[in-house]
Amino acid sequence: MFYPHKYRREVVWRRSFNKNLQIPNLIEDEKKILTNLGISFDVRLISKYSTKKGIQKVRYHVRLACKQNIKNLAKLINIPSKRKNELFLKMVDSIK
């Protein structure tokens, strides 16, 4: 269920990488794509942790919060789940 009066309108996705990677390529590629599309975003390192096997990892998240950025991104996204896609489109359409 989508409650536009309760929640912030933003899109966030997270990625985890091995800590020994200097620059996670996936994050860099996503940044290039968003920049070329004219979408402004925020990338943050949100945590460092170790797995049960002792592997050191870092977790990043990419956040889009501006209304126009979300509308631009929505033109490119098609979520496979029909219910989730309709919910996403409803959220984007509710942005004035």
Steps between C-alpha positions, in 0.01 A plus 500: 500500500623849417428788740620823335422711807721281725817422308776696332522475124844365428660201335786325680697193401787334681807306393752299703857441386815335629701758690822428305355650179636851455206642307192280460442494125126456528459821699724688254298367203172596665637849568597540133157388380314734736728791413452445125123494550513831686383345825657634820560252780679439828741209564597414856702238678252379760685217675805279527450149629638148491310191392477174695792376291710799604487685166518878543225681306378854448145607422413803284167651418389719213213740570279705266271746672414787266157473337631555148777244552249236603278581202799473263602167650143366487501535121778238487374253761266208442467280810424134411239462775177650370384600849831667590520674162149644544588613852818668374315677219230610745771646725662685209166629369412637843803733487376841400 
